Amino acid sequence: AKVEISAFTHPFFTGQMKIVDTAGRVERFERRYGRRKGKAEAAPADDAAPVDLPALSERAELERIRLHEMLREGCAQLSGNRPVVEVVTELLADHPSADEVVQVASASTEDVIAFCRERGWLTHLDGQCRVGLAPPSRRWATAMLAWAGPEESDAPSHYDITPPEPTWPEAEQAEWLSMFSSTALAAITAHEVAPGHFAHGRALRRVQSPVRRTLIGSGF
């Protein structure tokens, strides 16, 4: 199957449409999975698990449809019957300047932490989450959180923000800044700070098992 990537399939996509051949990857995976099936069946149950690729693909398609419907409903509540792409493009264009991104991210950080505390979702939201410009080594990402590891001395976590470079073309700067719009930044900060990585890092420090504390990683 060939899937068109656009602002409709990926709401934050603003570049040119591309075509991805998904069938080739699935077929290659199926061939490889088939060759390894006998070995997997002979392995201990903890080391192998059956994968129903057609069922997994169907679930993914249903989820895509569900999310698109949610997107359409949300856009309709905001702007009536205007096209979804038009509404999303307008929302993402409402972003701060490059000089304001850290200030806006700081306010977003305070908002998501307060939101989680008010609802009693998390037991550990102590410590400091400092928001600032990303160092040069971390400027390949729009935003990223770094925490003190659970076996390290306690220290502030850093929510690093990367504004666009002033030397970039204006169109590229605007596209980068769209991720700091109120529409996009709230989701990014929730992922990086709370209930995401910052909250997860604080909770890891309380885990009693050294194995779980060390190997659980940064996923949540």
C-alpha positions as CSV (number, residue, x, y, z in Angstrom):
1,A,0.0,0.0,0.0
2,K,1.2,3.5,-0.7
3,V,0.4,6.2,1.9
4,E,0.4,9.9,1.2
5,I,1.9,12.0,3.9
6,S,0.2,15.3,4.2
7,A,-1.2,17.7,6.8
8,F,-4.3,15.5,6.8
9,T,-2.6,12.3,7.7
10,H,0.0,14.1,9.9
11,P,-1.6,17.2,11.4
12,F,1.7,19.0,12.0
13,F,3.1,18.2,8.6
14,T,3.6,21.4,6.5
15,G,6.1,20.3,3.8
16,Q,5.5,18.8,0.4
17,M,3.6,15.5,0.1
18,K,5.7,12.3,0.0
19,I,4.8,8.8,-0.9
20,V,5.8,5.9,1.4
21,D,5.7,2.3,0.2
22,T,4.5,0.5,3.3
23,A,3.8,-2.8,1.6
24,G,7.4,-3.5,0.9
25,R,8.5,-3.1,4.5
26,V,5.6,-5.3,5.8
27,E,6.3,-8.0,3.2
28,R,10.0,-8.0,4.1
29,F,9.1,-8.3,7.8
30,E,6.7,-11.1,7.1
31,R,9.3,-13.0,5.1
32,R,11.8,-12.6,7.9
33,Y,9.3,-13.4,10.6
34,G,8.3,-16.5,8.6
35,R,11.9,-17.8,8.4
36,R,12.4,-17.2,12.1
37,K,9.1,-18.7,13.2
38,G,10.4,-22.2,13.9
39,K,13.2,-20.8,16.0
40,A,10.9,-18.5,17.9
41,E,8.5,-21.4,18.7
42,A,11.3,-23.4,20.1
43,A,12.5,-20.5,22.3
44,P,11.2,-20.0,25.9
45,A,7.9,-18.2,26.2
46,D,9.6,-15.2,27.7
47,D,11.8,-14.7,24.7
48,A,9.2,-14.9,21.9
49,A,5.7,-13.8,21.2
50,P,3.4,-14.4,18.3
51,V,2.6,-11.4,16.0
52,D,-0.5,-11.3,14.0
53,L,0.5,-8.7,11.4
54,P,-2.9,-8.4,9.6
55,A,-4.7,-7.9,12.9
56,L,-2.0,-5.4,14.0
57,S,-2.4,-3.5,10.7
58,E,-6.2,-3.4,11.1
59,R,-5.9,-2.0,14.7
60,A,-3.6,0.7,13.4
61,E,-6.0,1.6,10.7
62,L,-8.9,1.8,13.1
63,E,-6.8,4.0,15.4
64,R,-5.9,6.3,12.5
65,I,-9.6,6.7,11.6
66,R,-10.5,7.4,15.3
67,L,-7.8,10.1,15.6
68,H,-8.8,11.7,12.3
69,E,-12.4,11.8,13.5
70,M,-11.3,13.4,16.7
71,L,-9.3,16.0,14.7
72,R,-12.3,16.7,12.5
73,E,-14.6,17.1,15.5
74,G,-12.2,19.4,17.3
75,C,-11.7,21.6,14.2
76,A,-15.5,21.8,13.7
77,Q,-15.9,23.0,17.2
78,L,-13.4,25.7,16.6
79,S,-14.2,26.8,13.1
80,G,-17.4,25.2,11.9
81,N,-17.2,23.5,8.5
82,R,-13.8,24.9,7.4
83,P,-11.3,22.3,6.0
84,V,-9.3,20.6,8.6
85,V,-6.0,21.4,6.9
86,E,-6.9,25.1,6.9
87,V,-7.8,25.2,10.6
88,V,-4.7,23.3,11.7
89,T,-2.4,25.4,9.5
90,E,-3.9,28.6,11.1
91,L,-3.5,27.2,14.6
92,L,0.1,26.3,14.1
93,A,0.9,29.7,12.6
94,D,-0.1,31.3,15.9
95,H,3.3,31.0,17.5
96,P,5.7,33.1,19.5
97,S,8.9,34.7,18.1
98,A,12.2,33.0,18.4
99,D,13.1,35.3,21.3
100,E,9.9,34.3,23.2
101,V,10.0,30.5,23.0
102,V,11.8,29.9,26.3
103,Q,9.3,32.2,28.1
104,V,6.4,30.4,26.5
105,A,7.8,27.0,27.3
106,S,8.3,28.0,30.9
107,A,4.7,29.0,31.3
108,S,3.6,25.8,29.6
109,T,5.7,23.8,32.1
110,E,4.1,25.5,35.0
111,D,0.7,24.8,33.5
112,V,1.1,21.0,33.0
113,I,2.6,20.5,36.4
114,A,-0.2,22.4,38.1
115,F,-2.7,20.5,35.9
116,C,-1.4,17.1,37.1
117,R,-1.1,18.2,40.7
118,E,-4.7,19.5,40.8
119,R,-6.0,16.2,39.6
120,G,-3.8,14.1,41.9
121,W,-2.5,12.1,38.9
122,L,1.1,11.8,40.1
123,T,2.7,11.3,43.5
124,H,6.1,12.7,42.8
125,L,6.3,16.2,41.2
126,D,9.0,17.6,43.4
127,G,12.5,18.8,42.3
128,Q,13.3,21.5,39.8
129,C,12.5,21.5,36.2
130,R,14.5,24.3,34.7
131,V,13.6,25.6,31.2
132,G,16.2,27.2,29.1
133,L,18.0,27.3,25.8
134,A,19.4,24.0,24.6
135,P,23.2,23.7,24.5
136,P,24.7,23.2,21.0
137,S,25.0,19.5,21.5
138,R,21.2,19.1,21.9
139,R,19.9,21.5,19.3
140,W,19.0,18.8,16.9
141,A,15.6,18.5,18.7
142,T,12.9,21.1,19.1
143,A,12.6,20.4,22.8
144,M,14.1,17.7,25.1
145,L,14.3,16.9,28.8
146,A,17.4,15.8,30.6
147,W,17.2,14.5,34.2
148,A,19.7,13.3,36.8
149,G,19.8,9.5,36.7
150,P,18.2,7.6,39.5
151,E,21.6,6.5,40.8
152,E,23.1,10.0,40.6
153,S,23.0,12.7,43.1
154,D,19.7,14.7,42.9
155,A,19.9,17.7,40.6
156,P,17.6,19.9,38.6
157,S,16.1,18.5,35.4
158,H,16.5,20.6,32.3
159,Y,13.8,21.1,29.7
160,D,16.0,22.3,26.8
161,I,14.3,24.5,24.1
162,T,15.8,25.1,20.7
163,P,14.6,28.1,18.7
164,P,15.3,28.3,15.0
165,E,18.7,29.6,13.8
166,P,18.4,33.2,12.6
167,T,20.4,32.2,9.5
168,W,17.7,29.8,8.3
169,P,15.3,30.9,5.5
170,E,12.2,32.6,6.9
171,A,9.9,29.7,5.8
172,E,12.0,27.2,7.7
173,Q,12.1,29.4,10.8
174,A,8.3,29.7,10.7
175,E,7.8,25.9,10.3
176,W,10.1,25.3,13.3
177,L,8.3,27.9,15.4
178,S,5.0,26.3,14.7
179,M,5.9,23.6,17.2
180,F,5.9,26.3,19.9
181,S,2.3,27.3,19.1
182,S,-0.2,26.9,21.9
183,T,-1.7,23.9,19.9
184,A,1.5,22.0,19.7
185,L,3.6,23.1,22.7
186,A,1.1,21.9,25.2
187,A,1.4,18.3,23.9
188,I,5.2,18.5,23.7
189,T,5.5,19.8,27.3
190,A,3.1,17.2,28.6
191,H,5.3,14.6,27.0
192,E,8.6,16.0,28.2
193,V,7.5,17.3,31.7
194,A,4.3,16.0,33.2
195,P,2.9,13.5,33.1
196,G,5.9,12.7,30.9
197,H,9.7,12.4,31.4
198,F,10.2,14.8,34.3
199,A,7.5,13.2,36.4
200,H,8.8,9.8,35.4
201,G,12.3,10.7,36.4
202,R,11.2,11.9,39.8
203,A,9.2,8.7,40.4
204,L,12.2,6.5,39.4
205,R,14.2,7.9,42.3
206,R,11.7,6.3,44.7
207,V,11.7,2.8,43.2
208,Q,13.1,0.3,45.7
209,S,14.3,-2.3,43.3
210,P,17.8,-1.4,41.9
211,V,17.0,-3.4,38.7
212,R,13.8,-1.6,38.0
213,R,15.3,1.8,38.9
214,T,18.2,1.2,36.5
215,L,16.8,-0.6,33.6
216,I,13.3,0.8,33.3
217,G,14.7,3.6,31.0
218,S,13.0,6.8,29.9
219,G,9.8,5.3,28.4
220,F,6.6,5.8,30.3
